[in-house]
Amino acid sequence: MDTSTAEASSPHLPVSTPVDRIPREHLRVIGLLLVSAFVVILNETTMGVALPPIMDDLGVTAATGQWLTTVFMLTMAVVIPSTGFLLQRLGTRGSFMLAMSLFTAGTAVAAFAPGFGVLVTARVVQASGTAIMMPLLMTTVMTLVPPHLRGRVMGNVSLVIAAAPALGPTMSGALVGPLGWRGVFAVVLPIAAVTLVVGGLLVRDVAVRSDKPLDVLSLLLAAVAFGGLVYGLSSLGEMVRGEVPVHPAAPLALGVVALAVFVWRQLRLQRVDDALLDLRVFAAGSFSTSLGAMAVSMLAMFGALILLPLLLQDALGLTPLQSGLLLLPGGLAMGLLGPVVGNLYDRLGPRPLVVPGTIAVVVALAGMSTVTPGMSPFFFLAAHVLMSLGLALTFTPLFTTALGSLRPHLYSHGSAAIGTVQQLAGAAGTAMFIAIFTARSFGLADGGASEAVAVAGGARVAFAVGAAVMLAATGLAFMVRKPESPEGTGGPAFH
């Protein structure tokens, strides 16, 4: 991050205080949070490559082993809605210490787990820390950085969000060979521990803490609502294959009912500022519009990323390593472009970036829908890079615009809402792409098509539907506007 960038006003200074440079102590805090977020997000995508040796070593089936990924995603979905409350109650320092302590402890337990049950428990603990870290990072950036400089700093956040998942499988593959699956956790452990210690020395509260009580009923409703929705959506694709122990309709129905009660409960509690997740963030037009475009873009990204490796391996004949390397340039490009896009956002605003960005994603998905067996893998390399560049133009402006439209006391709740929608959109995108792909490919296979032809046929339909859905994000992109008032004071007057 460029230390010559302008300085954010301290939370103790008036909003109108002129600022030219981010104070050095604020830069240290943001930098430390960026490193911490990179470490915890990197961990999210390491399990795919490490799963086969874990299955062999601990004697579990693929269906059982997948719980290492599923339980991580479910924990994130359950914890994130409560982070708005946690950040306000614990403050910056308390939230950081809790997040990194949980992640470090979970990593240590995972590295020395004697059995699969302990390993799953360790993943739950890791995910709990991860769920707190990203809302903490975004809320801190919004608190410390003035509006006219937020784009470039949020660009660094986008770099972390994009580059860490892209590097996760590559790092895991490099470590599993010489060190075994435990090496994936053993290498991350000292980094997490050092970050925890340094953070304990440097991180201080940067916003006013709240002593409002925890509404236990809201917490339970959030767990059932978002856990049920994510589990149900994640199971839809597998249902087509007949591989789920519980029909997705049950958790989805339970999740919808619990969500309705959760919303009712929050609307009542926010009248006295006691909501677990303050829904008044959605009353800000720029927040809702930006979040809608972000959700559709996340749906397309997660769906494409889950389907592309299957297509590259089963239709084009690539090895898992080759398919992983093919997708690496796009992920790195998306991350490295984040700071550049952030600078452009500060100068141009969101619309000149988000509109061409969403169009690029539509074109990339439409191009992928032309797949045939034997097509050159380099076509998909180009298509994936184009999609990644489009997403890079999309995410940083949408993150910054959404949170910038809120009043400061709602930043933590806005960050929690964004994180929750990300989890739901990721699960929905995975479910949609896999369900369409599986139904079509199975139909072609039953008609006598070869595996490669069936896989390509299923992928064509899934990517075509994804491109059509992504057009909704393009429509929303034309409605996105940069917040006009400093420090989010242009948003609704909530007190």
The 8 nearest C-alpha neighbors of each residue, nearest first, counted from 0:
[[1, 2, 155, 152, 30, 338, 151, 26],
 [2, 0, 3, 4, 152, 151, 26, 5],
 [3, 1, 4, 0, 26, 21, 23, 20],
 [4, 2, 1, 5, 20, 21, 6, 0],
 [5, 3, 2, 20, 1, 21, 6, 19],
 [20, 6, 4, 19, 21, 3, 18, 7],
 [20, 21, 5, 7, 19, 18, 22, 8],
 [8, 6, 144, 21, 145, 143, 18, 9],
 [7, 9, 18, 12, 10, 143, 145, 6],
 [8, 10, 11, 12, 7, 143, 205, 142],
 [9, 11, 12, 206, 8, 205, 142, 143],
 [10, 12, 9, 13, 8, 206, 205, 14],
 [13, 11, 9, 10, 8, 14, 16, 15],
 [14, 12, 15, 16, 11, 10, 8, 9],
 [13, 15, 16, 12, 486, 8, 485, 10],
 [14, 16, 13, 17, 485, 12, 8, 18],
 [15, 17, 13, 14, 18, 12, 8, 9],
 [18, 16, 15, 19, 8, 14, 7, 6],
 [17, 19, 6, 20, 7, 8, 16, 5],
 [20, 18, 5, 6, 17, 21, 4, 7],
 [6, 5, 19, 21, 4, 18, 22, 7],
 [6, 20, 22, 7, 5, 23, 4, 26],
 [23, 21, 25, 24, 6, 20, 26, 7],
 [22, 24, 26, 25, 27, 21, 2, 20],
 [25, 23, 27, 26, 22, 28, 201, 21],
 [26, 24, 28, 22, 27, 23, 29, 21],
 [25, 27, 23, 29, 24, 28, 30, 22],
 [28, 26, 30, 24, 25, 29, 31, 23],
 [27, 29, 25, 31, 26, 30, 202, 32],
 [30, 28, 32, 26, 31, 27, 33, 25],
 [31, 29, 33, 27, 32, 28, 26, 34],
 [30, 32, 28, 34, 33, 29, 27, 35],
 [31, 33, 35, 29, 30, 34, 136, 36],
 [34, 32, 30, 36, 31, 35, 37, 29],
 [35, 33, 37, 31, 32, 36, 30, 38],
 [36, 34, 32, 38, 37, 33, 31, 39],
 [35, 37, 33, 39, 38, 34, 32, 40],
 [38, 36, 34, 159, 40, 35, 39, 163],
 [39, 37, 41, 35, 36, 40, 34, 42],
 [38, 40, 36, 42, 41, 129, 37, 35],
 [41, 39, 42, 43, 37, 38, 163, 36],
 [42, 40, 163, 167, 38, 164, 39, 43],
 [41, 43, 40, 39, 45, 44, 167, 38],
 [44, 42, 40, 41, 45, 164, 39, 46],
 [43, 45, 167, 164, 42, 46, 168, 41],
 [46, 44, 167, 168, 171, 42, 47, 43],
 [47, 45, 49, 50, 48, 44, 68, 43],
 [46, 48, 50, 49, 45, 44, 168, 68],
 [47, 49, 46, 50, 172, 168, 171, 45],
 [50, 48, 46, 180, 47, 51, 52, 53],
 [49, 51, 53, 47, 46, 48, 52, 54],
 [52, 50, 54, 53, 49, 55, 48, 61],
 [53, 51, 55, 54, 50, 49, 56, 180],
 [54, 52, 50, 56, 51, 55, 57, 49],
 [55, 53, 59, 51, 58, 52, 57, 56],
 [54, 56, 52, 58, 53, 57, 51, 59],
 [55, 57, 53, 54, 58, 52, 59, 51],
 [58, 56, 54, 55, 59, 53, 115, 114],
 [57, 59, 55, 54, 56, 60, 53, 115],
 [60, 58, 54, 57, 63, 64, 61, 55],
 [61, 59, 63, 62, 64, 54, 58, 55],
 [60, 62, 64, 63, 65, 59, 54, 51],
 [63, 61, 60, 65, 64, 66, 59, 242],
 [64, 62, 60, 61, 65, 66, 59, 67],
 [63, 65, 61, 66, 62, 67, 60, 59],
 [66, 64, 67, 63, 62, 68, 61, 69],
 [65, 67, 69, 68, 64, 70, 63, 119],
 [68, 66, 65, 119, 70, 69, 64, 71],
 [67, 69, 66, 71, 65, 70, 72, 46],
 [70, 68, 66, 72, 71, 67, 73, 65],
 [69, 71, 73, 72, 66, 68, 67, 74],
 [72, 70, 68, 74, 126, 69, 73, 123],
 [71, 73, 75, 69, 70, 74, 76, 68],
 [74, 72, 70, 76, 75, 71, 226, 69],
 [75, 73, 77, 71, 76, 72, 126, 70],
 [74, 76, 72, 130, 78, 73, 77, 126],
 [77, 75, 73, 74, 225, 78, 79, 226],
 [76, 78, 222, 74, 75, 226, 225, 79],
 [79, 77, 75, 81, 80, 76, 74, 130],
 [78, 80, 82, 130, 81, 415, 76, 75],
 [81, 79, 415, 82, 78, 419, 276, 416],
 [82, 80, 79, 83, 84, 78, 275, 85],
 [81, 83, 85, 79, 84, 80, 415, 86],
 [84, 82, 412, 411, 415, 86, 81, 85],
 [83, 85, 82, 87, 275, 81, 86, 88],
 [86, 84, 82, 88, 87, 83, 89, 81],
 [87, 85, 90, 89, 83, 88, 84, 82],
 [86, 88, 208, 209, 84, 90, 85, 89],
 [87, 89, 209, 85, 86, 208, 210, 90],
 [90, 88, 93, 86, 94, 85, 87, 208],
 [91, 89, 86, 208, 93, 87, 204, 92],
 [90, 92, 204, 94, 93, 95, 205, 203],
 [91, 93, 203, 95, 204, 202, 94, 90],
 [92, 94, 89, 96, 90, 95, 91, 97],
 [93, 95, 97, 91, 92, 96, 89, 86],
 [96, 94, 98, 92, 97, 93, 99, 91],
 [95, 97, 93, 99, 94, 98, 100, 92],
 [96, 98, 94, 100, 95, 99, 101, 93],
 [99, 97, 128, 95, 101, 100, 96, 131],
 [98, 100, 102, 101, 96, 97, 195, 103],
 [101, 99, 97, 103, 102, 98, 96, 104],
 [102, 100, 128, 104, 98, 99, 103, 124],
 [101, 103, 125, 128, 99, 105, 100, 104],
 [104, 102, 106, 100, 105, 101, 191, 99],
 [105, 103, 107, 101, 106, 102, 100, 108],
 [104, 106, 121, 125, 124, 102, 108, 107],
 [107, 105, 109, 103, 104, 108, 184, 188],
 [106, 108, 104, 110, 109, 105, 103, 188],
 [107, 109, 105, 111, 106, 110, 112, 121],
 [110, 108, 112, 106, 118, 121, 107, 111],
 [111, 109, 181, 184, 107, 108, 185, 112],
 [110, 112, 108, 109, 113, 107, 181, 118],
 [111, 113, 109, 118, 114, 108, 117, 110],
 [114, 112, 111, 117, 115, 118, 57, 116],
 [115, 113, 112, 117, 116, 57, 118, 119],
 [114, 116, 118, 117, 119, 57, 113, 112],
 [117, 115, 119, 118, 114, 120, 112, 113],
 [116, 118, 120, 119, 115, 114, 112, 121],
 [119, 117, 115, 121, 109, 120, 116, 112],
 [118, 120, 122, 116, 121, 117, 67, 115],
 [121, 119, 117, 123, 122, 118, 116, 124],
 [120, 122, 105, 118, 124, 109, 119, 123],
 [121, 123, 125, 119, 120, 124, 71, 126],
 [124, 122, 120, 126, 121, 125, 71, 74],
 [123, 125, 105, 121, 127, 122, 126, 101],
 [126, 124, 102, 105, 122, 128, 127, 123],
 [125, 127, 129, 123, 128, 71, 124, 75],
 [128, 126, 124, 130, 125, 129, 123, 78],
 [127, 129, 98, 102, 101, 126, 125, 131],
 [128, 130, 126, 132, 131, 127, 39, 125],
 [129, 131, 75, 127, 79, 128, 132, 126],
 [132, 130, 128, 129, 98, 133, 134, 82],
 [131, 133, 135, 129, 130, 134, 98, 36],
 [132, 134, 136, 135, 131, 137, 36, 130],
 [135, 133, 414, 137, 136, 132, 415, 138],
 [134, 136, 132, 138, 133, 137, 139, 131],
 [137, 135, 133, 139, 134, 138, 32, 132],
 [136, 138, 140, 134, 139, 135, 141, 133],
 [139, 137, 141, 135, 411, 140, 410, 136],
 [140, 138, 142, 136, 141, 137, 135, 143],
 [141, 139, 137, 143, 142, 138, 144, 136],
 [140, 142, 138, 139, 144, 143, 137, 410],
 [141, 143, 139, 140, 144, 138, 10, 407],
 [142, 144, 7, 140, 141, 139, 9, 8],
 [143, 145, 7, 140, 141, 149, 142, 148],
 [146, 144, 7, 147, 148, 149, 8, 143],
 [147, 145, 149, 148, 485, 486, 144, 403],
 [146, 148, 145, 345, 149, 150, 485, 144],
 [149, 147, 146, 150, 145, 151, 345, 144],
 [150, 148, 152, 146, 151, 144, 153, 147],
 [149, 151, 341, 153, 345, 344, 152, 148],
 [150, 152, 341, 342, 154, 338, 153, 149],
 [153, 151, 154, 149, 155, 150, 156, 341],
 [154, 152, 156, 150, 155, 151, 149, 395],
 [155, 153, 338, 337, 341, 151, 157, 152],
 [154, 156, 158, 153, 152, 157, 338, 337],
 [157, 155, 153, 159, 154, 158, 160, 152],
 [156, 158, 160, 154, 155, 159, 337, 395],
 [334, 157, 159, 155, 337, 161, 156, 160],
 [158, 160, 156, 157, 37, 162, 161, 163],
 [159, 161, 157, 158, 162, 163, 156, 164],
 [162, 160, 334, 158, 159, 163, 164, 157],
 [161, 163, 334, 165, 331, 159, 158, 164],
 [162, 164, 41, 166, 165, 159, 37, 161],
 [165, 163, 167, 41, 166, 44, 162, 161],
 [164, 166, 330, 162, 163, 167, 327, 161],
 [165, 167, 163, 169, 164, 168, 170, 162],
 [166, 168, 45, 41, 44, 164, 170, 169],
 [169, 167, 171, 45, 170, 166, 44, 172],
 [170, 168, 172, 166, 171, 167, 173, 323],
 [171, 169, 173, 167, 172, 168, 166, 174],
 [170, 172, 168, 174, 45, 169, 173, 183],
 [171, 173, 169, 175, 170, 174, 48, 168],
 [172, 174, 170, 171, 175, 169, 176, 177],
 [175, 173, 171, 176, 172, 178, 177, 183],
 [176, 174, 179, 180, 178, 172, 177, 171],
 [175, 177, 174, 179, 178, 173, 172, 180],
 [176, 178, 175, 174, 179, 173, 182, 180],
 [179, 177, 182, 175, 174, 176, 180, 181],
 [178, 180, 175, 181, 182, 176, 177, 174],
 [179, 181, 175, 182, 49, 183, 53, 52],
 [182, 180, 110, 183, 179, 184, 185, 178],
 [181, 183, 185, 178, 180, 184, 179, 186],
 [184, 182, 181, 180, 185, 186, 171, 174],
 [183, 185, 110, 187, 182, 181, 186, 106],
 [184, 186, 182, 188, 187, 110, 183, 181],
 [187, 185, 184, 188, 183, 182, 189, 190],
 [186, 188, 184, 190, 185, 189, 191, 183],
 [187, 189, 191, 185, 190, 186, 106, 184],
 [190, 188, 192, 191, 187, 193, 186, 185],
 [189, 191, 193, 187, 188, 192, 194, 186],
 [190, 192, 194, 188, 189, 193, 103, 195],
 [191, 193, 189, 195, 194, 190, 103, 188],
 [194, 192, 196, 190, 195, 191, 189, 197],
 [195, 193, 191, 197, 192, 196, 198, 190],
 [194, 196, 192, 198, 193, 197, 99, 199],
 [197, 195, 199, 193, 198, 194, 192, 200],
 [198, 196, 194, 200, 199, 195, 193, 201],
 [199, 197, 201, 195, 202, 200, 196, 194],
 [198, 200, 196, 197, 201, 202, 195, 96],
 [199, 201, 197, 198, 202, 196, 203, 195],
 [202, 200, 198, 199, 197, 203, 28, 27],
 [203, 201, 198, 92, 28, 199, 200, 204],
 [202, 204, 92, 205, 91, 201, 28, 90],
 [203, 205, 91, 92, 90, 206, 202, 207],
 [206, 204, 203, 91, 10, 207, 142, 139],
 [207, 205, 204, 10, 208, 90, 142, 91],
 [206, 208, 209, 205, 90, 87, 204, 10],
 [209, 207, 87, 90, 88, 206, 89, 210],
 [208, 210, 88, 87, 211, 207, 89, 90],
 [211, 209, 88, 212, 208, 87, 89, 213],
 [210, 212, 209, 273, 213, 88, 272, 84],
 [213, 211, 214, 210, 273, 88, 209, 84],
 [214, 212, 215, 211, 275, 84, 273, 218],
 [213, 215, 217, 216, 212, 218, 275, 274],
 [214, 216, 218, 217, 213, 219, 220, 275],
 [215, 217, 219, 218, 214, 220, 221, 264],
 [218, 216, 220, 215, 214, 219, 221, 261],
 [217, 219, 215, 221, 216, 220, 222, 214],
 [220, 218, 222, 216, 221, 217, 215, 223],
 [219, 221, 217, 223, 222, 218, 261, 257],
 [222, 220, 224, 218, 219, 223, 225, 217],
 [221, 223, 77, 219, 226, 220, 224, 225],
 [222, 224, 220, 226, 221, 227, 225, 254],
 [225, 223, 254, 257, 258, 221, 227, 226],
 [226, 224, 228, 227, 76, 222, 221, 223],
 [225, 227, 223, 229, 222, 228, 73, 77],
 [228, 226, 254, 250, 230, 224, 225, 223],
 [227, 229, 254, 225, 251, 231, 226, 230],
 [228, 230, 232, 226, 231, 227, 426, 423],
 [231, 229, 233, 227, 228, 232, 226, 234],
 [232, 230, 247, 251, 234, 228, 250, 233],
 [231, 233, 229, 235, 234, 230, 427, 430],
 [232, 234, 230, 426, 231, 430, 235, 229],
 [233, 235, 231, 237, 232, 236, 247, 238],
 [236, 234, 238, 232, 430, 237, 233, 247],
 [237, 235, 434, 430, 433, 238, 234, 239],
 [236, 238, 240, 234, 239, 242, 235, 243],
 [239, 237, 241, 235, 240, 236, 243, 242],
 [238, 240, 237, 241, 236, 434, 438, 437],
 [241, 239, 237, 238, 242, 437, 236, 243],
 [240, 242, 238, 239, 243, 237, 244, 236],
 [241, 243, 237, 240, 238, 244, 239, 62],
 [244, 242, 245, 238, 241, 237, 234, 246],
 [243, 245, 246, 242, 241, 238, 247, 234],
 [246, 244, 243, 247, 249, 250, 234, 248],
 [245, 247, 248, 249, 243, 244, 238, 234],
 [248, 246, 231, 249, 234, 250, 235, 251],
 [247, 249, 251, 246, 250, 252, 231, 253],
 [248, 250, 252, 251, 247, 246, 253, 245],
 [251, 249, 227, 253, 231, 252, 247, 248],
 [252, 250, 231, 254, 228, 248, 253, 249],
 [253, 251, 255, 249, 254, 250, 248, 256],
 [252, 254, 250, 256, 251, 255, 257, 249],
 [253, 255, 224, 227, 251, 228, 257, 252],
 [256, 254, 258, 252, 257, 253, 251, 259],
 [257, 255, 259, 253, 258, 254, 252, 260],
 [256, 258, 224, 254, 260, 259, 255, 220],
 [259, 257, 224, 261, 255, 256, 260, 254],
 [260, 258, 256, 262, 261, 257, 255, 263],
 [259, 261, 263, 257, 258, 262, 264, 256],
 [260, 262, 258, 264, 259, 263, 220, 257],
 [263, 261, 265, 259, 264, 260, 258, 266],
 [264, 262, 260, 266, 261, 265, 259, 267],
 [263, 265, 261, 267, 262, 266, 260, 268],
 [266, 264, 268, 274, 262, 267, 263, 269],
 [267, 265, 263, 269, 264, 268, 262, 270],
 [266, 268, 264, 265, 269, 270, 263, 274],
 [269, 267, 274, 265, 273, 270, 266, 271],
 [268, 270, 272, 274, 271, 273, 266, 267],
 [271, 269, 268, 272, 267, 266, 273, 274],
 [270, 272, 269, 273, 268, 274, 267, 494],
 [273, 271, 269, 270, 274, 268, 277, 211],
 [272, 274, 268, 269, 271, 211, 275, 212],
 [275, 273, 269, 268, 265, 276, 277, 272],
 [274, 276, 84, 81, 277, 217, 273, 214],
 [277, 275, 274, 412, 83, 278, 80, 81],
 [276, 278, 274, 279, 412, 269, 275, 265],
 [279, 277, 280, 281, 276, 265, 266, 269],
 [280, 278, 281, 282, 277, 283, 493, 269],
 [279, 281, 278, 282, 283, 413, 277, 405],
 [280, 282, 279, 287, 283, 278, 286, 284],
 [283, 281, 279, 280, 284, 491, 287, 286],
 [284, 282, 286, 281, 285, 490, 280, 491],
 [283, 285, 287, 286, 282, 288, 281, 404],
 [286, 284, 288, 287, 283, 289, 401, 404],
 [285, 287, 401, 289, 283, 284, 288, 290],
 [288, 286, 290, 281, 284, 289, 285, 291],
 [289, 287, 291, 285, 290, 286, 284, 479],
 [290, 288, 397, 292, 286, 291, 401, 287],
 [289, 291, 293, 287, 288, 292, 286, 294],
 [292, 290, 288, 294, 293, 289, 287, 295],
 [293, 291, 472, 289, 295, 294, 290, 475],
 [292, 294, 290, 296, 291, 295, 297, 289],
 [295, 293, 297, 291, 296, 292, 424, 290],
 [294, 296, 298, 292, 297, 293, 472, 469],
 [295, 297, 293, 299, 298, 294, 300, 292],
 [298, 296, 300, 294, 299, 295, 424, 301],
 [299, 297, 428, 424, 295, 425, 296, 301],
 [298, 300, 296, 302, 297, 301, 465, 428],
 [299, 301, 297, 303, 302, 298, 304, 296],
 [302, 300, 304, 425, 303, 298, 428, 299],
 [301, 303, 429, 428, 299, 432, 305, 300],
 [302, 304, 306, 300, 301, 305, 307, 299],
 [305, 303, 301, 307, 306, 302, 300, 308],
 [304, 306, 302, 303, 307, 301, 429, 308],
 [305, 307, 303, 309, 304, 308, 302, 310],
 [306, 308, 310, 309, 304, 303, 305, 311],
 [309, 307, 311, 310, 306, 322, 312, 305],
 [310, 308, 312, 306, 307, 311, 313, 305],
 [309, 311, 307, 314, 313, 308, 312, 306],
 [312, 310, 315, 308, 309, 317, 314, 313],
 [311, 313, 317, 316, 309, 310, 315, 314],
 [314, 312, 310, 316, 309, 311, 315, 451],
 [315, 313, 451, 310, 372, 316, 311, 454],
 [314, 316, 311, 373, 312, 317, 372, 313],
 [315, 317, 312, 313, 314, 311, 318, 373],
 [318, 316, 312, 311, 315, 321, 322, 319],
 [317, 319, 321, 320, 312, 322, 316, 311],
 [320, 318, 322, 321, 323, 317, 312, 308],
 [321, 319, 323, 318, 322, 324, 317, 172],
 [322, 320, 318, 324, 323, 319, 317, 325],
 [323, 321, 325, 319, 324, 320, 308, 317],
 [324, 322, 320, 326, 325, 321, 319, 327],
 [323, 325, 327, 321, 326, 322, 320, 328],
 [324, 326, 322, 323, 327, 380, 321, 328],
 [325, 327, 323, 324, 329, 328, 322, 330],
 [326, 328, 324, 330, 329, 325, 165, 331],
 [329, 327, 331, 330, 326, 332, 384, 325],
 [330, 328, 384, 332, 387, 331, 327, 326],
 [331, 329, 165, 333, 327, 332, 328, 162],
 [330, 332, 334, 328, 162, 333, 329, 335],
 [333, 331, 329, 335, 334, 330, 336, 328],
 [334, 332, 391, 387, 330, 336, 331, 388],
 [158, 333, 335, 162, 161, 331, 337, 332],
 [336, 334, 332, 337, 333, 158, 331, 338],
 [335, 337, 339, 333, 334, 338, 332, 340],
 [336, 338, 154, 158, 340, 157, 334, 335],
 [339, 337, 154, 341, 155, 151, 340, 336],
 [340, 338, 342, 336, 341, 337, 343, 154],
 [339, 341, 343, 337, 342, 338, 344, 392],
 [340, 342, 151, 150, 154, 338, 344, 339],
 [341, 343, 151, 339, 345, 344, 340, 150],
 [344, 342, 340, 346, 341, 345, 347, 339],
 [343, 345, 348, 341, 347, 346, 342, 150],
 [346, 344, 342, 150, 343, 147, 347, 348],
 [345, 347, 343, 344, 348, 342, 147, 150],
 [348, 346, 344, 343, 345, 351, 349, 350],
 [347, 349, 344, 481, 345, 350, 346, 351],
 [350, 348, 396, 352, 344, 351, 353, 481],
 [349, 351, 353, 352, 354, 479, 348, 476],
 [352, 350, 349, 353, 354, 347, 348, 355],
 [353, 351, 350, 392, 349, 354, 355, 356],
 [352, 354, 393, 356, 350, 355, 392, 476],
 [353, 355, 476, 356, 357, 352, 350, 473],
 [356, 354, 358, 357, 353, 352, 359, 351],
 [357, 355, 389, 353, 392, 359, 354, 393],
 [356, 358, 360, 473, 359, 354, 355, 389],
 [357, 359, 355, 361, 360, 356, 362, 354],
 [358, 360, 389, 362, 356, 357, 361, 355],
 [361, 359, 386, 363, 357, 389, 358, 362],
 [360, 362, 466, 358, 364, 359, 363, 469],
 [363, 361, 365, 359, 360, 364, 366, 358],
 [362, 364, 360, 366, 382, 386, 365, 361],
 [365, 363, 367, 466, 361, 366, 462, 362],
 [364, 366, 362, 368, 363, 367, 466, 463],
 [365, 367, 363, 364, 368, 369, 362, 382],
 [366, 368, 364, 369, 365, 370, 462, 363],
 [367, 369, 459, 462, 365, 463, 366, 370],
 [370, 368, 367, 366, 459, 371, 365, 463],
 [371, 369, 368, 367, 455, 459, 374, 372],
 [370, 372, 455, 374, 373, 369, 452, 456],
 [373, 371, 314, 374, 315, 451, 452, 455],
 [372, 374, 315, 371, 375, 314, 316, 376],
 [375, 373, 372, 371, 376, 370, 315, 378],
 [374, 376, 377, 378, 373, 379, 315, 372],
 [377, 375, 378, 379, 374, 380, 315, 311],
 [376, 378, 380, 379, 375, 381, 325, 382],
 [379, 377, 381, 376, 380, 375, 382, 374],
 [380, 378, 382, 377, 381, 376, 383, 367],
 [379, 381, 377, 383, 378, 382, 325, 384],
 [382, 380, 384, 378, 379, 383, 385, 377],
 [383, 381, 379, 363, 385, 384, 380, 378],
 [382, 384, 386, 380, 385, 381, 379, 329],
 [383, 385, 329, 387, 381, 386, 382, 388],
 [386, 384, 382, 388, 383, 387, 363, 381],
 [385, 387, 360, 383, 389, 363, 384, 388],
 [388, 386, 384, 390, 333, 329, 389, 385],
 [387, 389, 391, 385, 390, 333, 386, 384],
 [390, 388, 356, 359, 386, 392, 387, 360],
 [389, 391, 393, 387, 392, 388, 394, 356],
 [390, 392, 388, 333, 393, 389, 394, 337],
 [393, 391, 356, 389, 390, 352, 353, 340],
 [392, 394, 353, 390, 391, 356, 396, 395],
 [393, 395, 397, 396, 391, 398, 390, 392],
 [394, 396, 398, 397, 154, 157, 393, 399],
 [397, 395, 349, 399, 398, 394, 400, 393],
 [396, 398, 400, 394, 289, 399, 395, 401],
 [399, 397, 395, 401, 396, 400, 394, 402],
 [398, 400, 396, 397, 402, 401, 403, 395],
 [401, 399, 403, 397, 402, 398, 481, 396],
 [400, 402, 286, 398, 289, 403, 399, 404],
 [401, 403, 404, 399, 405, 400, 413, 410],
 [404, 402, 400, 487, 405, 401, 399, 482],
 [403, 405, 487, 482, 490, 402, 401, 285],
 [406, 404, 487, 490, 403, 402, 409, 407],
 [405, 407, 487, 488, 409, 408, 490, 486],
 [408, 406, 410, 409, 405, 487, 486, 142],
 [407, 409, 406, 410, 411, 405, 412, 87],
 [408, 410, 412, 407, 411, 406, 413, 405],
 [411, 409, 413, 407, 412, 138, 408, 414],
 [410, 412, 83, 414, 138, 413, 409, 415],
 [413, 411, 83, 415, 409, 414, 410, 276],
 [412, 414, 410, 416, 415, 411, 280, 409],
 [415, 413, 134, 411, 417, 412, 416, 410],
 [414, 416, 412, 418, 413, 83, 80, 417],
 [415, 417, 413, 419, 414, 418, 412, 420],
 [418, 416, 414, 420, 415, 419, 421, 413],
 [419, 417, 421, 415, 416, 420, 414, 79],
 [420, 418, 416, 422, 421, 417, 79, 80],
 [419, 421, 423, 417, 422, 418, 424, 416],
 [422, 420, 418, 424, 419, 423, 425, 417],
 [423, 421, 425, 419, 420, 424, 76, 426],
 [422, 424, 420, 426, 425, 421, 229, 427],
 [425, 423, 298, 427, 421, 426, 422, 294],
 [426, 424, 422, 428, 301, 298, 423, 427],
 [425, 427, 423, 429, 233, 424, 428, 232],
 [426, 428, 424, 430, 425, 429, 232, 431],
 [429, 427, 298, 302, 425, 431, 430, 426],
 [428, 430, 302, 426, 427, 432, 431, 433],
 [429, 431, 236, 427, 433, 428, 235, 233],
 [430, 432, 428, 434, 429, 433, 427, 435],
 [431, 433, 302, 461, 435, 429, 434, 430],
 [432, 434, 236, 436, 430, 435, 431, 437],
 [433, 435, 236, 437, 431, 436, 432, 430],
 [436, 434, 438, 432, 461, 437, 433, 431],
 [437, 435, 457, 433, 458, 461, 439, 434],
 [436, 438, 440, 434, 439, 435, 433, 441],
 [439, 437, 435, 441, 436, 440, 434, 442],
 [438, 440, 457, 442, 436, 441, 437, 435],
 [439, 441, 457, 453, 443, 437, 454, 442],
 [442, 440, 444, 438, 443, 439, 437, 445],
 [443, 441, 439, 445, 440, 444, 438, 446],
 [444, 442, 446, 440, 453, 445, 441, 448],
 [443, 445, 448, 441, 447, 446, 442, 453],
 [446, 444, 442, 447, 443, 441, 448, 440],
 [447, 445, 443, 444, 448, 442, 441, 449],
 [446, 448, 444, 445, 449, 443, 453, 442],
 [449, 447, 444, 443, 453, 446, 452, 450],
 [448, 450, 452, 451, 453, 444, 447, 443],
 [449, 451, 453, 452, 454, 448, 444, 314],
 [450, 452, 314, 454, 453, 449, 372, 313],
 [451, 453, 455, 449, 454, 450, 448, 456],
 [454, 452, 440, 450, 456, 443, 451, 455],
 [453, 455, 451, 457, 440, 456, 452, 314],
 [454, 456, 458, 452, 457, 453, 371, 314],
 [457, 455, 453, 459, 458, 454, 452, 440],
 [456, 458, 436, 440, 439, 454, 459, 455],
 [457, 459, 461, 455, 436, 456, 460, 462],
 [460, 458, 368, 456, 462, 457, 461, 369],
 [459, 461, 463, 458, 457, 462, 464, 368],
 [462, 460, 458, 464, 432, 436, 463, 435],
 [461, 463, 465, 368, 464, 459, 364, 460],
 [464, 462, 460, 466, 368, 465, 461, 365],
 [463, 465, 467, 461, 466, 462, 468, 460],
 [464, 466, 462, 468, 463, 467, 299, 469],
 [467, 465, 361, 469, 463, 364, 464, 468],
 [466, 468, 464, 470, 465, 469, 463, 361],
 [469, 467, 465, 470, 466, 471, 464, 295],
 [470, 468, 466, 471, 472, 467, 361, 465],
 [469, 471, 473, 468, 472, 467, 474, 466],
 [472, 470, 474, 469, 473, 468, 475, 295],
 [471, 473, 292, 475, 469, 470, 474, 295],
 [474, 472, 476, 470, 357, 471, 475, 354],
 [473, 475, 471, 472, 476, 477, 470, 478],
 [474, 476, 472, 478, 477, 473, 292, 471],
 [477, 475, 473, 354, 479, 478, 474, 353],
 [476, 478, 475, 474, 479, 350, 354, 473],
 [479, 477, 475, 476, 480, 288, 474, 350],
 [480, 478, 476, 477, 350, 289, 285, 288],
 [481, 479, 482, 478, 349, 285, 350, 348],
 [480, 482, 348, 400, 349, 483, 479, 285],
 [483, 481, 404, 484, 403, 480, 400, 489],
 [482, 484, 481, 489, 485, 487, 404, 480],
 [483, 485, 489, 488, 487, 482, 486, 490],
 [486, 484, 487, 146, 488, 483, 489, 14],
 [487, 485, 488, 146, 484, 407, 406, 14],
 [486, 488, 406, 405, 404, 403, 489, 485],
 [489, 487, 490, 406, 484, 486, 485, 405],
 [488, 490, 484, 487, 483, 404, 491, 482],
 [489, 491, 405, 488, 404, 283, 487, 406],
 [492, 490, 493, 283, 489, 282, 405, 406],
 [491, 493, 490, 494, 488, 406, 489, 405],
 [494, 492, 491, 279, 406, 490, 409, 408],
 [493, 492, 272, 270, 408, 271, 491, 406]]
